[in-house]
Every structure is written in C-alpha cells, then in structure tokens.
Amino acid sequence: MGTTILGSGIAGISAGHHLQKAGEKIIIYEKSNDWGGLCGNFTINGFRFDKFVHFTFTEDPYIKEIFEKSSSLYEHPAISSNYYNGYWLKHPAQNNLAPLPAEDKVKIISDFVKRPQKEISDIENYEQWLRVQYGNYFAEKFPFKYTRKYWGIEPNKLETKWIGNRMHSPTLEEVLKGSYKQQDENFYYTKYMRYPKKGGFRSILNDCRKNLDIRFNKEVIEIDTTNKIITFKDKTKVEYKRLVSSIPLPEIVKIIKDCPQNVREAGYYLRNTCGYMVSLGFRRPDIAKHLWFYVYDKDILPSRVYSPSLKSPDNVPEGCSSLQAEIFFDCKAEIPPKEEVLTNTIQKLINMGLFEEKDIIVKDIRFEKYANVTFDKNIYINREIVLEYLKNIGIESIGRFGKWEYMWTHQVFQSGMEVAKCSLYN
C-alpha cells in the first residue's frame, strides 16, 4: 500500500521524492487543483506572481544541488530597503540611519547608549528584547510598528526563541557610522537570495516533482486512525498504511475522528498570521526599484513589498515590471474586505511615489489562511500537545504548519527528507 502523503507543498514534494528514491510507493493527495502549496504561483495576462514571497539561500550542498538541478537560479545580493515616514533607509535600518532628520538620529543614538541592560535569561518577551537590543526610541518607532503589521499582535505577546540570527544587533560604532552615511556592508543574515530564472519559485522543485503521483482536488474531511481510512470532500475514501501530513495543526485536529477535546483545544489556541497578496503589473519596465522593502508607517497596510520582475524578468511580459505587497493579520482578527484592502494599498503605494494609476495594467488580490506561525507565549505547550498526539496515533507531521515552526524554504524541504530517513531505518 505504501505511504500516503497529504499536501503537495515543499514538504510534501520533498517527502514523496525521497521516499520514492528509497523504494517506497507513494501517493500525494492535494486539496487544490495544482501543486506547490504556498510556493505555488498564478499568472494573469503574462504576469506571474508567487503565493507570498520566496527566495532560497541554502548552503546545504545536497539541497542546493537539487534546487539548481531543477532550475538555473539568479543570485541576487540580499540588499533591501526600509520606508519610514517618507524616508528610504537601507536595511537593516538600525545600521543605516543617515537619511533620517538629526532629531530622530539623536534620540535613537541617545536611547541606544542608555538602553536597558538585561541578561538574555531575564528577558520575558519580544518587547523587552527589542528595548535591550536597540533602545526605547528605535524599538518603538521601527520594530514595534513592524511587529503590529507583520504579526498582528503587540510585541509583548511574543516570545523570543524564534529570533535566532534573523535580526542584527548593532554595536555603538556601527550605529554611529550608519548615522553619517549609508553603509556598504551587508548586515543581513545571508549575503545572497536565489530565485529561479524561469517558471516562478516552485521551479526549484521541478526535478523532485517528476514522476510523483499527485491526486488533485482531494480535500480531506475526516481521518479515521483506528481503521486507517481517509475520507475526502468528494465523498471518496482511501485506506492508508503509513500517513505523512503537511496539513496545518489547527486544521488536522478538526478532521481526526474522535480527537480528544484537549488536543482540539490546543490546536485552536495555536496562533498564526493570515493575509492578502496584492499583485500589481505595470506597463513600464522601470517601476520596481527595490528587490524588496519593509514599510513601517501604520497607515500603509503592507508590511513588505517585493518585485517579481526584479526576481526574474521571466515573471513579466517584455517591457513591463511588477510589485507584490503582503498584508498580514492575526488569525483571530477581523479581516477587512478585499476591495477595501486593494484600494487602500494601491493608493498608499501611489502616495509613496512608486507609480501612477495609469501605469497599472494588472491588479489582483488574494487571501491565504496560513502565512506565518506566531510565536506567542503558549506556542510550545499547545504545539507539544498536538504533535505528541499525532505521533501516538501514527501520523507523521511535516512542513512549516505541520511542524508549526518558523522555517525557511530549505528547512521545510528538509522536514520532508526526514520522513524518508526514518523510513530507511524502519
């Protein structure tokens, strides 16, 4: 009977590829009509947009070789920008304060020197971490604002284990140098971002996708772990021997037959962000100036804006360019209507001087229920309850939302590989 895999995103494709290499028979069931999950894409009048924004920067030799075998890649320097109150600052902002007014720079540097001194073990939440790293003024004007836009909650509601090397903590010398002139040094956590030359981001999986048996439009509505039967929305059923799932943890506990109430509650209290993708295509080739940039202004809905056309010219018709904005919300928040978000986003980007209304030839807005895992204070307790239960009933969980972790592309891919490694030793 082989292995049944639920979901054909990065983790599911990786699991299927590696299990098949190990000699197992696999079938992947996908709820939508195409493969790729959040790394999939869509095309409108010749403009290709990914579902949210992706790059790869893995240095793992094996994974890097697989991605490059699937598609030749552009290697972009990891240079991004920040928009704050009408000023453009190179990223990270704390190291490139030069464009700001003197009054802002004095307050930032003064507070940086006087910032609270705490041992890491004494820091209780993300708000405290930010104040300790950057001082009160910068923390409140930059990452506090961004946290509310990106995570949809206050920084004191987040814990800190997820941070790792994702945010640069500057020295006083770096802050001072960056307040006089933009720094040439790249303080980002990676030097390069890679992106396929053709076919959108999911092209990094083309080689793994070959020869996989993927059944589309198969949304799971019940998993009977006692009799090992999966029921789909189209009323068909299949038996399984081994089950691997990338279904988000809050969703899978809803469809497992006789799932205990405490496990369902733990799944319910896991938090994540959801969000809109506003995708814009332009009749001019010169609209996009930044590979990506962050936005701190509260009245501008997007937290991040990327350029598909700068990632690869294959993403747009000749002589055109494109932008894609991400607008995130907490999963428990009230979500504003699509048209309201689309109109607001376009007008604010116009006000920023990025383009004019007459330049737009494609405008699109789409919603995704799962964008990022939110690391609130209760994540580890609730996640452990669900994952331990799944393990005990024989469901192997993979992927960002199956593991409920903050994963980059190569880490999601690796989570699929781990299933095959387990198979080799069983």
C-alpha positions in Angstrom: 0.0 0.0 0.0 3.0 2.3 0.5 2.9 5.8 2.0 0.1 8.3 1.8 1.1 12.0 1.8 -1.3 14.9 2.4 -0.3 18.1 0.8 1.9 18.9 -2.3 3.8 21.9 -1.0 7.6 21.9 -0.5 7.5 19.4 2.4 5.1 17.0 0.6 7.0 17.1 -2.6 10.3 16.5 -0.8 8.8 13.6 1.2 7.4 12.0 -1.9 10.6 12.4 -3.8 12.8 10.9 -1.1 10.5 8.1 -0.2 10.2 7.1 -3.8 14.0 7.2 -4.1 14.1 4.9 -1.1 11.9 2.4 -3.0 8.5 3.2 -1.4 5.3 3.5 -3.3 3.7 6.9 -2.6 0.6 8.8 -3.4 0.2 12.5 -2.7 -3.3 14.0 -2.1 -3.7 17.7 -2.7 -6.8 19.7 -1.8 -6.3 22.3 -4.6 -6.0 21.8 -8.4 -2.3 22.4 -8.6 0.9 21.6 -6.7 3.3 23.8 -4.8 1.3 25.0 -1.8 2.5 28.4 -0.6 5.4 28.2 -3.1 2.9 27.9 -6.0 2.1 30.7 -8.4 -0.5 32.2 -10.6 -0.3 34.1 -13.9 -2.5 37.0 -15.1 -2.0 38.3 -18.7 1.6 37.2 -18.7 2.4 38.4 -15.2 3.5 35.6 -12.8 3.1 36.1 -9.1 4.2 33.6 -6.3 1.9 33.0 -3.4 3.5 35.3 -0.9 7.2 35.9 -1.5 10.0 33.4 -1.5 13.8 33.1 -2.1 16.3 30.3 -1.2 19.7 30.9 0.4 20.6 27.4 1.5 24.2 26.5 1.6 23.4 22.8 2.3 25.3 21.1 -0.6 22.7 18.4 -1.2 19.6 20.7 -1.1 21.4 23.4 -3.1 22.3 20.9 -5.9 18.6 19.6 -6.1 17.3 23.2 -6.4 19.9 24.1 -9.1 19.3 20.9 -11.0 15.6 21.7 -11.2 16.2 25.3 -12.4 19.1 27.6 -13.1 19.0 30.4 -10.5 19.6 34.1 -10.3 21.8 35.0 -7.3 20.7 38.4 -6.0 22.7 40.3 -3.4 20.5 40.4 -0.2 20.1 44.1 -0.3 16.7 45.5 0.8 15.3 48.8 2.0 13.0 50.4 4.6 10.3 53.0 4.1 9.7 55.2 7.2 7.8 58.5 7.3 8.8 59.3 3.7 12.5 58.4 4.1 14.2 55.4 2.5 16.8 53.6 4.6 19.0 50.7 3.6 18.2 47.5 5.6 18.8 47.0 8.5 17.6 50.4 9.5 19.4 50.5 12.8 22.7 50.4 10.9 21.7 52.9 8.2 20.2 55.9 10.0 21.9 58.6 7.7 18.7 59.7 5.8 16.8 60.5 8.9 16.4 64.0 10.4 19.0 64.9 13.0 16.4 65.0 15.7 15.5 61.3 15.1 19.1 60.3 15.0 19.9 62.0 18.2 17.0 60.3 20.0 17.9 56.9 18.5 21.6 57.1 19.4 20.9 58.6 22.9 18.4 55.8 23.7 20.8 53.2 22.3 23.5 54.2 24.6 21.1 54.2 27.6 19.2 51.0 26.6 18.2 48.6 29.4 20.9 46.1 30.4 19.5 42.6 30.9 20.7 39.1 30.7 19.1 37.1 27.9 17.7 34.7 30.5 15.9 37.6 32.2 14.1 38.8 29.1 10.5 37.7 29.2 9.1 38.8 25.8 9.9 40.3 22.4 9.2 43.8 23.6 11.9 43.6 26.2 14.3 42.0 23.8 13.8 44.9 21.3 14.3 47.5 24.0 17.5 45.8 25.2 18.9 45.4 21.7 18.1 48.9 20.2 16.9 51.3 22.9 13.4 52.6 23.5 13.1 55.2 20.8 14.2 53.0 17.8 12.3 50.0 19.2 9.0 51.9 19.4 9.4 53.7 16.0 10.6 50.7 14.0 10.2 47.1 15.1 7.2 47.7 17.4 5.3 49.2 14.4 6.5 46.4 12.1 5.5 43.7 14.6 2.0 45.0 14.8 1.8 44.9 10.9 3.6 41.6 10.4 2.4 39.6 13.3 -0.9 41.4 14.1 -0.3 41.5 17.8 1.7 43.5 20.3 5.4 42.7 20.8 5.0 41.8 24.4 2.7 38.9 23.4 5.6 37.2 21.5 8.3 35.1 23.0 11.9 35.2 21.7 13.3 31.8 20.8 12.3 32.2 17.1 14.6 35.2 16.6 18.0 33.4 16.2 20.1 35.4 13.7 17.1 36.9 11.9 17.7 40.4 13.4 21.1 42.2 13.5 22.1 43.6 16.9 24.5 46.5 16.1 27.4 47.8 18.1 27.6 51.5 19.0 30.3 52.0 16.4 28.0 50.6 13.7 25.1 52.8 14.7 27.3 55.9 14.7 28.9 55.1 11.3 25.5 54.4 9.8 24.1 57.7 11.1 26.7 59.7 8.9 26.4 57.7 5.7 24.8 54.6 4.3 26.9 51.5 5.0 28.3 49.4 2.1 28.5 46.3 4.4 25.5 43.9 4.3 24.4 43.1 7.8 21.6 40.8 6.6 21.6 37.1 7.8 22.5 35.9 4.3 24.6 37.5 1.5 22.6 36.2 -1.4 19.0 35.4 -2.3 18.4 32.9 -5.1 15.4 32.7 -7.4 14.7 30.5 -10.5 15.3 32.1 -13.8 12.1 30.6 -15.3 8.8 29.3 -14.0 8.4 31.1 -10.6 9.7 29.9 -7.3 8.2 26.4 -7.3 10.6 25.6 -10.2 13.2 24.7 -7.6 11.1 21.6 -7.1 10.7 20.6 -10.8 13.2 17.7 -10.6 11.6 16.4 -7.4 8.1 16.7 -8.8 8.9 14.4 -11.8 7.2 11.0 -11.6 5.2 11.7 -8.4 1.7 10.5 -8.3 -0.3 13.6 -7.1 -4.1 13.4 -6.9 -5.7 16.9 -7.1 -8.9 18.4 -5.7 -8.8 15.9 -2.8 -9.6 17.8 0.3 -9.6 15.7 3.5 -12.7 15.9 5.7 -12.0 13.0 8.0 -9.2 10.8 9.1 -10.2 7.6 10.9 -6.9 6.5 12.6 -8.5 3.4 14.1 -9.4 1.9 10.7 -6.8 3.9 8.8 -9.3 5.4 6.4 -9.2 8.9 4.9 -12.5 10.5 3.6 -12.4 13.3 1.1 -14.8 16.1 0.3 -15.8 14.4 -2.9 -17.1 11.5 -0.8 -14.3 9.1 -1.9 -12.4 7.1 0.7 -8.9 5.5 0.7 -7.1 3.2 3.2 -3.6 4.0 4.3 -0.7 2.1 5.8 1.6 5.0 6.6 0.4 8.6 6.8 2.5 11.7 6.3 0.8 15.1 6.6 1.6 18.7 6.0 -1.9 19.8 7.0 -1.7 22.8 9.5 -2.0 21.5 13.0 -5.2 23.6 13.8 -6.9 22.0 10.8 -5.8 18.4 11.2 -7.2 18.1 14.8 -10.6 19.2 13.4 -10.8 16.2 11.0 -9.4 13.4 13.1 -12.2 11.2 14.1 -12.6 11.0 17.9 -9.8 13.5 18.5 -9.7 14.3 22.3 -11.1 17.7 23.3 -7.8 18.8 24.9 -6.0 18.2 21.7 -8.6 20.1 19.6 -8.4 23.0 22.1 -4.6 23.0 21.9 -4.9 23.2 18.1 -7.4 26.1 18.3 -5.1 28.1 20.5 -2.1 27.8 18.2 -1.8 31.3 16.5 -0.7 32.2 13.1 -0.9 35.1 10.6 -3.1 35.1 7.5 -3.0 37.6 4.8 -3.7 39.2 1.5 -1.3 39.4 -1.5 -1.8 42.5 -3.6 -0.2 41.8 -7.0 0.3 44.6 -9.5 1.6 44.6 -13.1 2.8 47.7 -14.9 3.1 48.7 -18.5 6.5 50.3 -17.8 9.8 48.4 -17.1 11.2 50.8 -14.5 8.6 50.8 -11.7 10.4 48.4 -9.4 13.4 50.0 -7.7 13.9 47.6 -4.8 14.1 43.8 -4.8 12.1 44.1 -1.6 11.4 46.6 1.1 9.8 46.9 4.5 7.1 49.5 5.4 6.8 50.9 9.0 4.1 53.5 8.5 0.9 52.5 10.3 -1.4 53.9 7.7 0.2 51.9 4.9 -1.3 48.4 5.1 1.5 46.3 3.6 4.4 45.3 5.8 6.5 44.1 2.9 6.6 44.8 -0.8 8.6 42.7 -3.3 9.3 42.9 -7.1 8.6 39.7 -9.1 10.1 41.3 -12.2 13.4 42.0 -10.4 13.4 38.5 -9.0 13.3 37.3 -12.6 12.3 39.1 -15.9 10.5 35.8 -16.8 7.8 36.9 -14.4 6.5 39.7 -16.6 5.9 40.4 -20.3 8.7 42.2 -22.1 8.8 45.9 -21.3 6.9 45.5 -18.1 7.5 45.3 -14.3 5.6 44.2 -11.2 5.2 44.6 -7.4 3.6 42.3 -4.8 2.6 43.6 -1.4 1.9 41.5 1.6 -0.7 42.5 4.2 -0.9 40.3 7.3 -3.4 39.8 10.1 -3.6 37.8 13.3 -5.7 34.7 12.7 -8.2 35.7 15.3 -8.6 39.3 14.0 -11.4 40.7 11.9 -10.3 40.7 8.3 -11.2 43.8 6.2 -12.9 43.3 2.8 -10.7 42.6 -0.3 -11.7 45.6 -2.2 -11.0 47.9 0.7 -7.5 46.5 1.1 -6.8 46.6 -2.6 -7.9 50.2 -3.0 -6.0 51.3 0.1 -2.8 49.5 -0.8 -2.7 50.9 -4.4 -3.4 54.5 -3.2 -0.8 54.4 -0.5 1.8 53.0 -2.8 1.0 55.8 -5.3 1.3 58.3 -2.5 4.8 56.9 -1.8 5.7 57.9 -5.3 6.2 54.3 -6.6 3.9 54.6 -9.6 0.9 56.3 -11.1 -2.6 54.8 -11.5 -2.2 55.0 -15.3 0.8 52.7 -15.1 -1.2 49.7 -13.8 -2.4 47.1 -16.2 -2.9 44.2 -13.8 -4.3 44.4 -10.3 -5.2 41.3 -8.2 -5.8 40.5 -4.5 -5.9 37.0 -3.0 -6.2 35.7 0.6 -4.3 32.9 2.2 -5.4 31.5 5.6 -1.9 30.5 6.7 1.1 32.8 6.2 3.4 32.5 9.2 3.5 30.7 12.6 3.0 33.2 15.5 5.3 32.6 18.5 3.2 33.6 21.4 3.9 32.6 24.9 1.8 29.4 24.8 3.0 28.0 21.4 5.3 25.4 22.8 2.8 23.9 25.2 0.0 23.7 22.7 2.3 22.5 19.9 3.6 19.7 22.0 0.1 18.5 22.9 -0.9 18.2 19.3 2.4 16.8 17.9 2.6 14.2 20.7 -0.9 13.1 20.0 -0.3 12.8 16.2 2.8 10.8 16.9 0.9 8.4 19.2 -1.8 7.8 16.5 0.8 7.2 13.8 0.6 10.5 11.8 3.9 11.9 10.8 3.7 15.7 10.5 6.0 17.8 8.2 6.4 21.3 6.9 6.0 24.8 8.4 2.5 24.3 9.5 2.7 20.6 10.1 5.7 21.1 12.5 4.4 24.5 13.5 7.8 26.1 13.2 9.4 29.2 11.7 11.0 27.5 8.7 12.8 28.8 5.6 12.5 27.0 2.3 15.4 24.6 2.8 14.2 23.8 6.3 10.7 22.9 5.0 12.3 20.8 2.3 14.5 19.1 4.9 11.4 18.2 7.0 10.2 16.2 4.1 13.6 14.5 3.8 13.4 13.4 7.4 10.4 11.2 6.7 12.5 9.2 4.2 15.4 8.9 6.6 13.0 7.4 9.2 11.8 5.0 6.5 15.3 3.8 5.8 15.8 2.7 9.5 12.4 1.1 9.9 
